Amino acid sequence: MNIIKRLFLICLLSLLSVPAVCSEVRVSVLTCSPGEEVYALYGHTALRYCDTSKKIDIVFNYGCFDFSTPNFGWRFVLGETDYMVGVTHASRFFPEYALRGSDVVEQVLDLTDEEAQSLFEVLTLNLEPENRVYRYRYLDNNCTTKVRDKLLELLAASGDVVYKGDTLSGQTYRDALNFPELQHPWYTFGINVLLGSDVDEALTLESLQFLPLNYMKVLDGLYVVSADGKERKLVRESKVLPALEKKTAERSNFTPFNASLLLLLATFIVMLCELRKRKTFWGIDVLLMLVQGLSGALLLFLALFSEHPAVEPNWLILLLNPLALILMPLYVHRIRKHKSMKIAWAQVAFVVLFVLTALLGLQVYPTPIYFCAAALLVRSLFHIYKDDICELNIV
């Protein structure tokens, strides 16, 4: 899209997005559909406050962060990422997401003028330097849960907030986080590896609201019940500002599933070549144990030092074990010297313990991990078979 066309569309969207949807004091929840950036894969939630009599039409956004913050990358790894609330004019907010390829659903809330004013004061107070920063946690303290919590605090004085919509249970955190798997398989695979057994718990109505699209559905079924029994539906009306052009990522055939399957096939092929040529190719052992040990070291580091939620306990560390890095030199030495490979039983034990956790339902693992486990198992059993049982003459 050339710059002239882009500027024209921004101006056009700015004109369309403000006067037509705001003619009084009102508050709306804005839900933006997922984008292609990593931080936008699950969408976004914001709050719009509009008062035409005071010429105010702004969007409060709890999803702001600064890449230039000192040690941002390192702090992100440690789970010490600080987000902040920001504010922008609606005439800028809507075009930005429309051009990015995201629909924006606006749910106008049925609030009294007093409630709207009270919320505005709270949100404005949050913009003060001493209040605007918060410690981000992707499962329970993010741009969506902050909006939800502000609304619940406001409505607590008016009565009970009751959900009367369709049943939304049955998912786990892991199910919900796998949402972008088709377009971003490596990202979802990484999430599944790094997050432990806590994300396999069933979501409650409250906990599932950590995702913008889930909260949008819940919000549509909320009612405020006053002390005298009167009900009001929280969402008065909904409208959509569609994206100008839907953007989809090109999916590569090199997915975690295909990569792990190739690794397993390569392991079998190497073993067949060893049998035919009577020669040991120990490079495959180095590759397998490096992947295993380095992955395990990362899991251990996150468990010990990271503030990220749900990274421990992670039973996958029984398979992706950092001990593999310590065993690898001895392992390779014994392979090259054609000595007894009883040490390979350690690898068998790692795999067996991992399989037991899966069978016992302690944690759900992505399918590619099972291919990796199979590669480690067959390779270890092959060494035991040729060196300790049959004593095959492979140099």
N, C-alpha and C positions, 0 to 999 in steps of 0.2 A: 504494500500500500504506500503510494508516494506521499510526500509531506503535505502537499496542497490538499489532496483528498482527505488525508487524516485530519488536518486542521478544520476543513469544512464539516466533517462528521462530528468533530468535538463541539463546534459551534451549534450545529443542528441539534445534537443530543442535549446540550445545555439548555436550549430553548424549550425542548419537549419535556424535559424531566422535572422542571420545577413548578411553573404556574399551574399546569394541568392537574397536578396531584396534590396540591396544597392550597386550601382556601380557608383554613381556620387553624386554631391551635390544636395540634395533634401529634401523637407519637407513633412511630412505626418501627417494626423490627424488619431489618433488611437481611435477606439470606442470598448470598452469592453462590452460584454453582461452581463446582471445582474448576481450577485452572491447570495449566501445564507445569508451573513452577512447583518445586518440592513443597514449599511452604503453603501452596494453594491447592494441593491435591484433594483435600477434603472439603473445600469451600470456605466460606467466611460468614460471620454474623456481625451486624452493626446495628446501632440505634439512630433513628432519624427524629429530630425535633424540629417542628415547623410552626412558626407563629408569624403569619403574614402581616398582622397589625404592627409588629415590631421589626418586620423585614428580616426575620431570622429563619434560616432553613439550612440546618447543619447536620452532619453525621458524626456521631461519636463512635470511635473505632478502637477496640481493645487489642487489636492485632498488630500494633506498631513495634518495630524493633530496629536497631541500628547496627548494620554490618561493620561500621567503623569503630564500634566499641572495642577498647583494648582487649586482646585475647578472646575475641568473640568465638572463634572456632573451638578453642580449647574449653571455654566456659560452656559451650553447647554440648560438647562431649561429656562434660562432668554434670550436666543437667542444671547448670547455674545460669541459664538464659533468662535475662530480664526483659519483659515486654512492657509496653506502656500504653496508656490511652492517649489517643490523638483526636483531633477534630478537623473536619474539612467541610467545605460547602457542598451541598447536594449537587450543584451544577457541575462540580468536578468529579464527585464520587461516581455518579451513574455513568457518564461517558467512559471513565477509566475501565470499568468492568465490562461495559458493552464492547469496547474495542479489544479487550483482552480475550473475549470469546465466552464470557460468562453471563448467563441470565441473572437478573436480580429480581427476587420475589419480595414485594413489599406487603407486609401484613400490618394494616392500620389497627391500632389498639383502641378499644372502647374505654378510654380513661376520662375521668372528670377533669375539669380545668385545674382544680386543686391538685389532683394526682399528677397531672402533666407538669405543672409548675414545680411541684416537690421533686419530681424526677429530674427536671432540668437543673435545679439547684444542686442536687446530689452529683449529677454528672459534671457540672461546672466545677464543683469542689474537687472532684477527682482530677481535674486538669492542673491543679496546683502542683508545682514542682515536687513538693514533699509527699504528694499522694498519687502521682500519675504512674509510677513504676511498680510493677508487681512481678513476683517470681512465677514464670510460666511453667505449667505442668500440663502436658498434652492430654491427659486423661481426666483431669478434674479442675484445672484452673487455666482456662484458655479464653479466647475471644468470645466463644459461645457461652460458656458457663458464667463468665463475668456479666454478660447481658442478662442471662436468666436470673442470676442472683440479685441484681439490681432491681429487676421487676418484682421478684418475690418479696424482697424487703419492702418495697413500696406498697404492694397489695396486702401485706400482712395486717395493716391497719384497717383495711376495708372489709376483711372477712377471710374465709378459707378459700384457697385455690384448689379446685377439684378438676381432675382429668376425666372426661367422658367420651373420649375418642375410641378408635379401634385399638385392639390389643397390639402392642408393639414389642412384646417380650419374645424370648426364644433365641436371641442372639447372644454371643459372647463378645467381649472386647476384640478378640482376635478376628471374629467374623466381620465385625464392623470395620476394623482397620484394613481388612483385605479388599475394601471397596475399589481401589484403583488398580487391582491386580492385572486386568486385561491389558491396560495401556502402559502400566509401569511394573512389570513382573519382578525386576531386580530390586526395586524399592520395597515392594511388599514382602519379597523373600527376606531381605535384610531385616525388616521389622519383625518378621516371624522368628528369625534366628535370635535376635537380640532380646526380645521380650520373653519373660519366663511364664511360669504356670499361672500367675495371678490373672493374666488376660484371658484365661480359659474359663473364668467364672461367668455365670449367666448375668446378663445386664438387667438391672432393675429399671423402672420407669425413670427414676432420677438419673442413674448413671449413664443411660444411653443418650442422654441429652448433651454429651460432650461433643458430638458431631453436629455441625450446622444443619444438615438436611434432616437429621432425626429431631432436632429441637424445633424446626419449622413444623413438622408433623404434629409434635406434642402440643405446640402453641395453639394450633388450630382446634384442639379439643379441650382447651382449658376454659373453665368457668370460675367466676368469682361469686361465692355464696356469702351474703351478708348475714349478720346476726339474726335478722328477722326472716331469714329463709329466702330472700329474693336472689335470683340468679341473673348474671349477665355474662354473655359470651365474651371472652377477652378479645378475640380478633373480630373486628367489625366488618372488615372487607379485605380482600387480597387482590393484588394486581401484579403483573409481570412486565418488566422491561427486558425484552429479549436481546440476546447478544446479536451483534451485527453479523458475525460470522463464526460458526462453531469451529473450534480448533481441536484436532485430535492428533495425538502423537503417533508417529509411525512405529509400529511394533516390529522389533527385530526378531528374527528366528533364533537368535542366540539368547534363549531364555534360561533361567536356572534349571528348569526341567530338562531341557535339551543338553545343557552343559554337564549336568550331573550324570545323565544317561551316557553321554560320550565318555566321561571319566570311567564309568563302570565298564563300558565296552573296551576302552583302551587297556584297562587292567587285564581283562580276559585275553585280549590280543597279545599283550606283552608276555603273559604266561604261556600261551601257545607257542610264541616265538622262542621262548626260553627252552621249552621241551624239544622243539625241532632242532634248534641250533646248539643245544647243550651249553648255553651261555646265559649268565645272569645279567639282567638289565635292572640294576638297583636304582636307577634314576626315578623310576615310577614310585619306589618306596619313599624316596626323598620328597617327591612332590606331594604324595598323600599325607605324609607326616608333617610337612610344613604347613599345608592347608589346615590340617587337624590341630596342630599345636598353636599356630598363630591365631586361629579363630577362638580356640579355648582361652588363650591369653587375653584376648579382647573381652570375652565373657567374664573372666575372672576380674579383670580391671573394672568393668562396669559394676559388678556385684560389690566390690570393695570400696570404690571411690565415687561412683556416680550417684547423683541425687535423682536421676530419672526414675519415675515410678515403674514398678513391675519388671525391672531387669533381674530381680532375684526374688525367690529361688528360680533358677533356670536349669532344669534337669538335663538340658542338652550338653552341659559341660561334661557329662559322663562320657559322651562320644567325642565331642570336640574338646579334647582334654589337653591342657597345657603341658602335662607330663610327657606328651609325645615329643616335645622339643628336647627334653632331657634324655629320653630313650633313643632318639634318632641316631646319634653318633654310634652308640653301642650296637644298635640294630643293624646299621649299615656295615659296621666293622665285622660283625658275625656273618653277615651275608657274603661279604667279599672273601672272608677267610674260610668259608664253608664249614663254620662251626655250628654246634647245636643251636636251634632256633627256639628254645623253650621261652625265650623272651617274647616271642610272638603271641604267647598265651595272654600277655597283658592287653594286647590289642583285642583279642577275642573277648576278654572280660569287659573291656570298654563297650564293645558292641552289644554284648548280652545284657549288661546293666541298662543300656540305653533302650533296648527293645522291651525290657521289663517295665520301664517307666511308661512306655507307650501302651503296653497291654494292660497295665494297672490304671490307666487313665489319668496319670499324674500331670501330663502335659500333652498338648497337640502339636505335632511337628509337621512342617511342610514336606510334601512328597519328595523333592530333590534330596532331602537329608537321608532318606532311606536308601537311595541309590549310592550315596557317599558311604553310608554304613556298610552296604553290601560290598563295595569295592575294598574297604578296609578288612572286612571279614574274610573274603575269599583270598585276598593276598596273604593274609596272616596264616590261614589254614594251608595255603599252598606251600609256604615256607616250612611249616611244621611237617607237612606230608613229605616233601622232597628231601629234607635234611634230617629229620628225626625218625620218620617211619620207614620210608623206602630207601633213604640214603641214595637218591639219584645222583648220578655223576654229572653235575652241571657246574662248569667252571665259572 
